[in-house]
């Protein structure tokens, strides 16, 4: 039987969504082939081993005193579990399912750690995760590679917060937006989850 590590939680604004998602994934795991290992990542970045999904359902997993860490050593391919008494033990990991959303989960960072550890994982690799997480990078990649193939995308303007903070630039920016896009427009943080930080500017 193979050990399947399910990572959930995370430090992004989509932490709670991830905690719900892992319960759905857990129900679909074939227990005859895989032994699930649950590790929740708190909003402050602690990795906490979770014994069962009941603790995820009632949110008590965050109270756990044990800790876990994924070792980047490719010869070990293991999690280290640290007990309350200071002792620790290794647990081999055969495959990882990162049920993480947003920054620190879908942006290539966890994927990079798993690549170092040479542990197979579900989902996109480092580069595609990083590009897909950042909306401007995604649009630039589409423009460079897929526009000639007929793939269309919505027009956009990329704007840095530091530019908007300059009062002298604000009027120019609004003129550019009206000329290129026409108000009202949708404003979206470039490097956040798909539903995070969306607003409408008129």
N, C-alpha and C positions, 0 to 999 in steps of 0.2 A: 504494500500500500504506500502511495506517495503522499508526502506532506505538502499541503497546499496552504500557503500563507495568504490570508486575506487582510490587507491593510485598509483601514477606514478612519474616518474622522478628518484629521488634518487641521492646518492653521488658517485655511482660507475662510471666506465668508460663507462658503457652501458646506461647512462642517456638518450641520444637522442633516442636510440632504444626504451626505455620504453615510451617515449613521443609519439612515432609513434604507439606503440602497444596499448596504452590506447584508441586511436581513433577507432581502429578496434573493441576492446571489447565494447566500447560505442555503436557502431552501432548494436551490437547483443543483447543489453539489452532489455528485454520485458518491455516497459514503462507502460503497463497496470498492471504489478505486482510489478515493482521496480521503485523507484525514485532515480536516480543516484546522488551521491554527489562526486564531484571531488576535490581531494586535491593533489597538486603537491609538490614534495620535491625537493628543489633546490640543486645544487652541494655543497652548503655550509651548507645544512641541515635545511633550513627554510621550514616549512609546510605552504603552501599558498592555501587557498580555491579558487577554480576556478568556475565561474558562468556558463560557457558554453564551449563547445568544440572548438568554434571559436577562443578562446584565447589560446587554446593549439595548434591549427593549425598555428596561426601566431606568436607563441612564446611570446605573450605579457603577458601571465599569470605570468611570473617571476617578473613583475613590480608591482604586487598586494601588497597593504599595509596591508591588513588584514592577520591574522595568525590563524592557527588551531593547535590543539594538541589532541591526543588521550589519554583519561584518563584511567589509569590502574585500576580504581575503578570498581570492578565487579558488584556493585549494580547500577551503573549509565549506563554502556554500551553506552557511549556517546563521541562525539567530543565536544570540547569547541572551539567556534569561538570568536576571539578577534578582536574587531573593531578598527578603527583608533582613535576614541575618547576615547579609554580605556575601553569601556563597553564590555561585553561578554555575550554570551548565549550558552546553551547546545543544541545539536541536537542528538537525539537517533540514534544509528547505529545498524541495524539488522544483517547485514552481510558485510564482507569486501572482496574485490577482489584486492589483492596486485599485480598490474601490474608492478612489480619492477624486475629488472634484476641485477644479480651480488651481490657484497658485500653490506650489509645493506638492502637487499631485498629478496634474495633467500637463505641466509645463516642461517636462524633460528632466527635472531634478531627481525624482525618485527613480526614474528610468535609468539615469546615469549611474546611480548607486548600484542598481541591479546589474547593469552592464559590467561595472567593475568587479562585482561578486561573481559574474558569469552564471547568474541564476536566470533561467527562462521566465518570462512574464507575459501576461495577457495585455494586449494593446499595442499602441504605436511606439516606435523607438524614440531616441532622444531628439534627433533633429526634427522629425515630423511633429512630435509633441510640442517642442518649443515654438516652431513656426505656427502651428495651429492655435496655440494658446494666445499668441499676440496677433490681434486682428489686423494691424497694419502690415506686419510681416506676411500674414496670409494673403492679403490683397496684393502685395507686391509680388509674391510668388505666383499668384494666379495671373497677374499682368505679364510676367516674364515667360510663363510656361504654357498657360492654357487659353489666353485670349485669342491667339491665332487659331486655336482649335474650335472656336465658337462658344467658349464658356463665358457667359456674361455675369457681371456683378454690379451691384449698386454703386453709383458714383459716391465719392467720399472726399473729405478733407481731413488730413491728419493734423492735429493741433496739440502742441505741448502746453501743459498747464503754466509753465514759466512764461510762455508768450502771452497767454490770456491775462496774466497778472500785471502785465505792462499796460497801463491805462491808455497810453498813446496808440497801442496796437489794436485795441478792442474795436474801434470803429472800422479800421481797415479790414479786420477779420470778418466783421459782420457784412461788410460790402462784398468781400470775397465769397462768403457763404451764400449771400443772396444771388450773386452772379452765377456761381457754379452749381448750386443745389436748389436754391429758392426756399425760403421759410414757409412753413415750419419744418424743422429738421429733428432727427433723432440723434441724441448725444450718448455716446457709449465709451466707457473706459476701454482702452486698447487691450490691456492685459489683465482681464478679470473674466469670471464665468459669463456665459452667454446671457444670463438674465440679471446680472449684477450691475447696479449703477446706471441703468437706462433712464433717460429723461427726454423731455420734448422741449425744444427751444423755438419760440415764435418771434 
